[in-house]
């Protein structure tokens, strides 16, 4: 019984700090060495992200002043203010800079703001929260639907879900294993 109580106590206090969802090679295979050399020569490869802004009504389209104001002031300017340590310099663009047709939907009710996160994948994962804060703040406007997707965003979501599942599985699995062993 003492071992069981001790096991539950240890699991509840130490498990969360011991679990990780990080994938790392335990050795340095050729593929990892090639990636390291590529990163050394070209710099870190950032992850690509896309913010999608969609109008809530047919009256608001990418050609309207309200749409442009929302995209440029509520989103683009705030994303740009995060700086080059979060978003790679020169990669953040929007439709209103040069009216590139590929940045607006065919029905003119949506536009995208693509960019590349600065640094490597780990940096992107660490910094994506700052971008998500800007997007979440913009979601407060009921006239527009704001979404984000990309490698760092999806990676963060997978990491959170797998961390919860791992914690839940281990919190049940370890005590049950201890009971069986006893």
For each residue, the residues with C-beta under 8 A, 3 or more apart:
1: 4 5
2: 5 6
3: 6 7 178 182
4: 1 7 8 175 178 179 182
5: 1 2 8 9
6: 2 3 9 10
7: 3 4 10 11 174 175 178
8: 4 5 11 12 175
9: 5 6 12 13
10: 6 7 13 14 15
11: 7 8 14 15 170 171 174 175
12: 8 9 15 171
13: 9 10
14: 10 11 17 18
15: 10 11 12 18 19 167 170 171 174
16: 19 167
17: 14
18: 14 15
19: 15 16 163 166 167 170
20:
21: 158 159 162 163 166
22:
23:
24:
25: 28 29 32
26:
27:
28: 25 32 33
29: 25 32 33
30: 33 34
31: 34 35
32: 25 28 29 35 36
33: 28 29 30 36 37
34: 30 31 37 38
35: 31 32 38 39
36: 32 33 39 40
37: 33 34 40 41
38: 34 35 41 42 45
39: 35 36 42 43 44 45 120
40: 36 37
41: 37 38
42: 38 39 45
43: 39
44: 39 118 119 120 123
45: 38 39 42 120 121
46: 88 91 116 117 118 119 120 123 124
47: 116 117 121 124 150 151 152 155
48: 114 115 116 117 150 151
49: 114 115 116 117 128 131 148 149 150 151 152 153
50: 112 113 114 115 148 149 150
51: 75 79 112 113 114 115 135 146 147 148
52: 110 111 112 145 146 147 148 149
53: 67 70 71 75 110 111 112 113 144 145 146
54: 109 110 144 145 146 147
55: 58 60 61 67 109 110 143 144 145
56: 60 142 143 144 145
57: 60 143
58: 55 61 109
59: 64
60: 55 56 57 64 66 67 109 143 144
61: 55 58 64 67 107 108 109
62: 67 68 95 104 105 108 109 110 111
63: 67 108
64: 59 60 61 67 68
65: 68 69
66: 60 69 70 143
67: 53 55 60 61 62 63 64 70 71 111 144
68: 62 64 65 71 72 96
69: 65 66 72 73 74
70: 53 66 67 73 74 75 138 141 143 144
71: 53 67 68 74 75 76 94 95 96 111 113
72: 68 69 75 76 77 94 96
73: 69 70 76 77
74: 69 70 71 77 78 137 138 141
75: 51 53 70 71 72 78 79 94 113 134 135 138 146
76: 71 72 73 79 80 92 94 113
77: 72 73 74 80 81
78: 74 75 81 82 134 137 138
79: 51 75 76 82 87 92 113 115 131 134
80: 76 77 87 92
81: 77 78
82: 78 79 85 86 87 127 130 131 134
83: 86 87
84: 87 88 89 118
85: 82 118 119 127
86: 82 83 117 118 127 130 131
87: 79 80 82 83 84 91 92 115 116 117 118 131
88: 46 84 91 115 116 117 118
89: 84 118
90:
91: 46 87 88 114 115 116
92: 76 79 80 87 113 114 115
93: 97 100 103 113 114 115
94: 71 72 75 76 97 103 111 113
95: 62 71 99 100 103 104 111 112
96: 68 71 72 99
97: 93 94 100
98:
99: 95 96
100: 93 95 97 103
101: 104
102:
103: 93 94 95 100 111 112 113 114
104: 62 95 101 108 110 111
105: 62 108 109 110 111
106:
107: 61 110
108: 61 62 63 104 105
109: 54 55 58 60 61 62 105
110: 52 53 54 55 62 104 105 107
111: 52 53 62 67 71 94 95 103 104 105
112: 50 51 52 53 95 103
113: 50 51 53 71 75 76 79 92 93 94 103
114: 48 49 50 51 91 92 93 103
115: 48 49 50 51 79 87 88 91 92 93
116: 46 47 48 49 87 88 91
117: 46 47 48 49 86 87 88 123 124 127 128 131 150 152
118: 44 46 84 85 86 87 88 89 123 124 127
119: 44 46 85 122 123 124 127
120: 39 44 45 46 123 124
121: 45 47 124 125 151 152 155
122: 119 125 126
123: 44 46 117 118 119 120 126 127
124: 46 47 117 118 119 120 121 127 128 151 152 155
125: 121 122 128 152 155 156 159
126: 122 123 129
127: 82 85 86 117 118 119 123 124 130 131 152
128: 49 117 124 125 131 132 152 153 155 156
129: 126 132 133 156
130: 82 86 127 133 134
131: 49 79 82 86 87 117 127 128 134 135 148 152 153
132: 128 129 135 136 148 153 156
133: 129 130 136 137
134: 75 78 79 82 130 131 137 138
135: 51 75 131 132 138 139 146 147 148
136: 132 133 139
137: 74 78 133 134 140
138: 70 74 75 78 134 135 141 144 146
139: 135 136 145 146
140: 137
141: 70 74 138 144 146
142: 56
143: 55 56 57 60 66 70
144: 53 54 55 56 60 67 70 138 141
145: 52 53 54 55 56 139
146: 51 52 53 54 75 135 138 139 141
147: 51 52 54 135
148: 49 50 51 52 131 132 135 153
149: 49 50 52 153 154
150: 47 48 49 50 117 153 154
151: 47 48 49 121 124 154 155
152: 47 49 117 121 124 125 127 128 131 155 156
153: 49 128 131 132 148 149 150 156 157
154: 149 150 151 157 158
155: 47 121 124 125 128 151 152 158 159
156: 125 128 129 132 152 153 159 160
157: 153 154 160 161
158: 21 154 155 161 162
159: 21 125 155 156 162 163
160: 156 157 163 164
161: 157 158 164 165
162: 21 158 159 165 166
163: 19 21 159 160 166 167
164: 160 161 167 168
165: 161 162 168 169
166: 19 21 162 163 169 170
167: 15 16 19 163 164 170 171
168: 164 165 171 172
169: 165 166 172 173
170: 11 15 19 166 167 173 174
171: 11 12 15 167 168 174 175
172: 168 169 175 176
173: 169 170 176 177
174: 7 11 15 170 171 177 178
175: 4 7 8 11 171 172 178 179
176: 172 173 179 180
177: 173 174 180 181
178: 3 4 7 174 175 181 182
179: 4 175 176 182
180: 176 177
181: 177 178
182: 3 4 178 179
